Amino acid sequence: MWIVAIGWMYVVTLMAATEPTVVGGIMTFFGYGVLPISLVFYLVGSRRRRGRGRDGAVDVPGAGRLPDVEGAIAGDASGHGCDGGAPADGGCGGH
């Protein structure tokens, strides 16, 4: 695919160089070269982007969410180094 795009851009560059005016050359270069090539690459890439979700990208629900902060403030013992249930005041008994 890349060799075809490079070859086509070479041809379009030569076409643009033979235009009688600079504005005509620029319009030829963009009209026959840059715009069609970018459209083709966008369409080819859309099939890859659509297939990426099925072929290997893992969609984890809740990824990027913050941990439960309210549970830690209310006295949840997980992650605080407490061995048992936390006291009612939310501390770890002297820590």
N, CA and C of each residue as an Amber inpcrd file, in Angstrom:
protein
   285
   0.8170000  -1.1910000   0.0000000   0.0000000   0.0000000   0.0000000
   0.8660000   1.2630000   0.0000000   1.9380000   1.2250000   0.7890000
   2.7980000   2.4030000   0.8620000   3.4760000   2.6820000  -0.4630000
   3.9030000   1.6340000  -1.1870000   4.6090000   1.8540000  -2.4430000
   3.6730000   2.4680000  -3.4810000   2.4110000   2.0850000  -3.4560000
   1.4300000   2.6680000  -4.3690000   1.2120000   4.1370000  -4.0390000
   1.1040000   4.4600000  -2.7510000   0.8930000   5.8500000  -2.3410000
   2.1090000   6.7080000  -2.7050000   3.3090000   6.1870000  -2.5010000
   4.5120000   6.9370000  -2.8410000   4.6030000   7.1440000  -4.3540000
   4.2920000   6.1160000  -5.1210000   4.3020000   6.2330000  -6.5730000
   3.2700000   7.2370000  -7.0750000   2.0820000   7.1880000  -6.5100000
   1.0420000   8.1250000  -6.9170000   1.4310000   9.5610000  -6.5500000
   2.0020000   9.7710000  -5.3940000   2.4180000  11.1220000  -5.0200000
   3.5520000  11.6240000  -5.9330000   4.3970000  10.7210000  -6.4080000
   5.4380000  11.1070000  -7.3660000   4.8010000  11.5960000  -8.6600000
   3.8300000  10.8410000  -9.1610000   3.1340000  11.2270000 -10.3910000
   2.4160000  12.5580000 -10.2040000   1.7400000  12.7270000  -9.0910000
   1.0030000  13.9630000  -8.8340000   1.9700000  15.1410000  -8.7080000
   3.1220000  14.9350000  -8.1030000   4.1140000  16.0070000  -7.9970000
   4.5870000  16.4410000  -9.3810000   4.8120000  15.4760000 -10.2750000
   5.2070000  15.8230000 -11.6400000   4.0730000  16.5320000 -12.3740000
   2.8280000  16.1030000 -12.1450000   1.6830000  16.7850000 -12.7520000
   1.5860000  18.2240000 -12.2550000   1.7850000  18.4090000 -10.9540000
   1.6890000  19.7500000 -10.3790000   2.8200000  20.6400000 -10.8790000
   3.9800000  20.0510000 -11.1150000   5.1190000  20.8470000 -11.5880000
   4.9100000  21.3430000 -13.0140000   4.0850000  20.6670000 -13.7940000
   3.8580000  21.0810000 -15.1770000   2.6950000  22.0470000 -15.3340000
   2.0420000  22.3980000 -14.2710000   0.9350000  23.3690000 -14.3560000
   1.4970000  24.7500000 -14.7020000   0.7190000  25.5390000 -15.4630000
   1.2380000  26.8490000 -15.8840000   1.3180000  27.8860000 -14.7600000
   0.5110000  27.7440000 -13.7160000   0.5550000  28.7070000 -12.6150000
   0.8510000  27.9870000 -11.3080000   1.3280000  28.7450000 -10.3420000
   1.6340000  28.1820000  -9.0270000   0.3480000  27.7370000  -8.3280000
  -0.6880000  28.5460000  -8.4420000  -1.9650000  28.2040000  -7.8090000
  -2.5300000  26.9230000  -8.4200000  -2.4010000  26.7770000  -9.7280000
  -2.8570000  25.5520000 -10.3910000  -2.0640000  24.3420000  -9.9290000
  -0.7650000  24.5280000  -9.7380000   0.0770000  23.4310000  -9.2540000
  -0.2930000  23.0070000  -7.8470000  -0.5570000  23.9940000  -6.9960000
  -0.9530000  23.6790000  -5.6180000  -2.3020000  22.9770000  -5.5930000
  -3.2440000  23.4730000  -6.3960000  -4.5700000  22.8370000  -6.4510000
  -4.4820000  21.4230000  -7.0090000  -3.6390000  21.2130000  -8.0190000
  -3.4490000  19.8660000  -8.5680000  -2.8340000  18.9460000  -7.5270000
  -1.8340000  19.4340000  -6.8220000  -1.1620000  18.6050000  -5.8170000
  -2.1290000  18.1790000  -4.7160000  -2.9240000  19.1210000  -4.2220000
  -3.8670000  18.7700000  -3.1630000  -5.0850000  18.0260000  -3.6970000
  -5.5730000  18.4330000  -4.8570000  -6.7820000  17.8100000  -5.4000000
  -6.5880000  16.3920000  -5.8760000  -5.4440000  16.1100000  -6.5160000
  -5.1770000  14.7720000  -7.0280000  -4.2840000  13.9380000  -6.1130000
  -3.6170000  14.5840000  -5.1770000  -2.6490000  13.8530000  -4.3670000
  -2.9980000  13.7400000  -2.9050000  -2.9380000  14.8410000  -2.1810000
  -3.0560000  14.8110000  -0.7240000  -4.4500000  14.3800000  -0.2750000
  -5.4780000  14.9830000  -0.8440000  -6.8430000  14.6530000  -0.4090000
  -7.2410000  13.2060000  -0.7120000  -7.0330000  12.6940000  -1.9340000
  -7.3950000  11.2880000  -2.1730000  -6.5740000  10.2940000  -1.3590000
  -5.2810000  10.5420000  -1.2130000  -4.4410000   9.6160000  -0.4380000
  -4.8540000   9.6180000   1.0250000  -5.1440000  10.8000000   1.5780000
  -5.5700000  10.8410000   2.9820000  -6.9240000  10.1660000   3.1580000
  -7.8180000  10.2940000   2.1890000  -9.1070000   9.6050000   2.2700000
  -8.9300000   8.0930000   2.2240000  -8.0820000   7.6110000   1.3390000
  -7.8380000   6.1670000   1.2380000  -7.2290000   5.6320000   2.5230000
  -6.2390000   6.3310000   3.0590000  -5.6200000   5.8580000   4.3010000
  -6.5900000   5.9270000   5.4720000  -7.4860000   6.9130000   5.4970000
  -8.4850000   6.9810000   6.5550000  -9.4420000   5.7990000   6.4540000
  -9.8900000   5.4780000   5.2490000 -10.8180000   4.3560000   5.0890000
 -10.1570000   3.0270000   5.4140000  -8.9170000   2.8430000   5.0270000
  -8.2000000   1.6010000   5.3590000  -7.9640000   1.5190000   6.8680000
  -7.6380000   2.6370000   7.4910000  -7.4110000   2.6480000   8.9370000
  -8.6750000   2.4520000   9.7380000  -9.8350000   2.8280000   9.1860000
 -11.0810000   2.6420000   9.9350000 -11.3970000   1.1680000  10.1010000
 -11.0600000   0.3610000   9.1120000 -11.2750000  -1.0750000   9.2600000
 -10.3720000  -1.6380000  10.3440000  -9.1300000  -1.1430000  10.4150000
  -8.2180000  -1.5830000  11.4840000  -8.6960000  -1.1270000  12.8490000
  -9.1510000   0.1270000  12.9260000  -9.6270000   0.6320000  14.2150000
 -10.8430000  -0.1330000  14.6910000 -11.7440000  -0.4660000  13.7900000
 -12.9460000  -1.2040000  14.1650000 -12.5840000  -2.6290000  14.5810000
 -11.6300000  -3.2650000  13.9150000 -11.2400000  -4.6310000  14.2330000
 -10.3860000  -4.7390000  15.4710000  -9.7710000  -3.6620000  15.8950000
  -8.8850000  -3.6960000  17.0560000  -9.6430000  -4.0750000  18.3210000
 -10.8720000  -3.6500000  18.4710000 -11.6560000  -3.9590000  19.6600000
 -11.9770000  -5.4320000  19.7760000 -12.1180000  -6.1260000  18.6570000
 -12.4300000  -7.5500000  18.6860000 -11.1940000  -8.4200000  18.7840000
 -10.0640000  -7.9440000  18.2930000  -8.9180000  -8.8220000  18.1330000
  -7.8940000  -8.7830000  19.2520000  -8.1020000  -8.0670000  20.2990000
  -7.0750000  -8.1330000  21.3110000  -7.1340000  -7.0470000  22.3540000
  -7.7680000  -5.9730000  22.0580000  -7.8570000  -4.9230000  23.0670000
  -8.8300000  -5.3600000  24.1520000  -8.4000000  -5.2660000  25.3660000
  -9.2240000  -5.6990000  26.4940000 -10.0280000  -4.5080000  26.9820000
 -11.3290000  -4.6720000  27.0140000 -12.2020000  -3.6230000  27.5160000
 -12.5950000  -3.9820000  28.9440000 -11.9900000  -3.3100000  29.9050000
 -12.2330000  -3.5910000  31.3050000 -13.2410000  -2.5670000  31.8300000
 -14.4140000  -3.0210000  32.2410000 -15.3660000  -2.0620000  32.7950000
 -14.8340000  -1.4560000  34.0840000 -14.9570000  -0.1710000  34.2280000
 -14.5230000   0.5100000  35.4340000 -13.0430000   0.8360000  35.4630000
 -12.3380000   0.5770000  34.3580000 -10.9140000   0.9020000  34.3320000
 -10.7440000   2.4080000  34.3920000  -9.8030000   2.8560000  35.1700000
  -9.5470000   4.2740000  35.2990000 -10.3780000   4.9550000  36.3670000
 -11.1730000   4.1950000  37.0960000 -11.9770000   4.7890000  38.1550000
 -11.1540000   4.8920000  39.4230000 -11.4820000   5.8400000  40.2430000
 -10.7770000   6.0310000  41.5050000 -11.2230000   4.9930000  42.5220000
 -10.3560000   4.6210000  43.4720000 -10.7630000   3.6780000  44.5100000
 -11.8350000   4.2870000  45.4090000 -12.4880000   3.4330000  46.1560000
 -13.5800000   3.8580000  47.0240000 -13.0140000   4.6150000  48.2230000
 -13.0490000   5.9370000  48.1470000 -12.4810000   6.7760000  49.1980000
 -13.3970000   6.8290000  50.4010000 -14.7090000   6.8120000  50.1830000
 -15.6450000   6.8850000  51.3160000 -15.4870000   5.6950000  52.2520000
 -15.2150000   4.5000000  51.6840000 -15.0330000   3.3190000  52.5180000
 -13.8060000   3.4490000  53.4030000 -12.7450000   4.0570000  52.8890000
 -11.5260000   4.2300000  53.6760000 -11.7360000   5.2560000  54.7800000
 -12.5070000   6.2890000  54.5000000 -12.7450000   7.3160000  55.5140000
 -13.6800000   6.8000000  56.6010000 -14.6420000   5.9740000  56.2210000
 -15.6310000   5.4880000  57.1830000 -15.0970000   4.3870000  58.0760000
 -13.8600000   3.9650000  57.8930000 -13.3050000   2.9780000  58.7990000
 -13.1180000   1.6180000  58.1690000 -13.0870000   1.5390000  56.8650000
 -12.8300000   0.2830000  56.2000000 -11.3920000  -0.1190000  56.5060000
 -11.1820000  -1.3450000  56.9480000  -9.8610000  -1.7800000  57.3820000
  -8.9580000  -2.1490000  56.2200000  -9.4700000  -2.2550000  55.0100000
  -8.6300000  -2.6710000  53.8890000  -7.6540000  -1.5660000  53.5280000
  -6.3990000  -1.9190000  53.4480000  -5.3710000  -0.9900000  53.0470000
  -4.8300000  -0.1190000  54.1590000  -5.2800000  -0.3010000  55.3970000
  -4.7990000   0.5320000  56.5000000  -3.8400000  -0.2070000  57.4080000
  -3.6280000  -1.4620000  57.1970000  -2.7310000  -2.2200000  58.0540000
  -3.3880000  -2.7030000  59.3300000  -4.6930000  -2.5670000  59.4680000
  -5.4050000  -3.0500000  60.6590000  -5.6840000  -4.5330000  60.4950000
  -5.5930000  -5.2880000  61.5740000  -5.8070000  -6.7260000  61.4960000
  -7.2710000  -7.1130000  61.5940000  -8.0610000  -6.3540000  62.1760000
  -9.4740000  -6.6970000  62.3340000 -10.3450000  -5.5630000  61.8990000
 -11.5460000  -5.5490000  62.4290000 -12.4480000  -4.4690000  62.1220000
 -11.9650000  -3.1850000  62.7770000 -12.2120000  -2.0940000  62.1350000
 -11.7620000  -0.8110000  62.6530000 -12.7450000  -0.3290000  63.6970000
 -12.2890000   0.4370000  64.6970000 -13.1900000   0.9990000  65.6870000
 -14.1690000   1.9850000  65.0480000 -15.1680000   2.3800000  65.7800000
 -16.2180000   3.2370000  65.2760000 -15.7030000   4.6100000  64.8780000
 -14.5900000   5.0790000  65.4970000 -14.0930000   6.3940000  65.1590000
 -13.2740000   6.4090000  63.8610000 -13.0770000   5.2510000  63.2030000
 -12.3700000   5.1920000  61.9350000 -10.8810000   5.0230000  62.0870000
 -10.3600000   4.9570000  63.2920000  -8.9220000   4.7830000  63.4960000
  -8.5590000   3.3310000  63.5400000  -7.2750000   3.0450000  63.6850000
  -6.7990000   1.6710000  63.7300000  -6.3260000   1.3270000  65.1380000
  -6.8730000   1.9360000  66.1270000  -6.5430000   1.5830000  67.5000000
  -5.1480000   1.9770000  67.9030000  -4.8130000   3.2430000  67.7990000
  -3.5150000   3.7030000  68.2680000  -2.5120000   3.9760000  67.1700000
  -2.8800000   3.8030000  65.9310000  -1.9340000   4.0750000  64.8390000
  -1.9780000   5.5070000  64.4690000
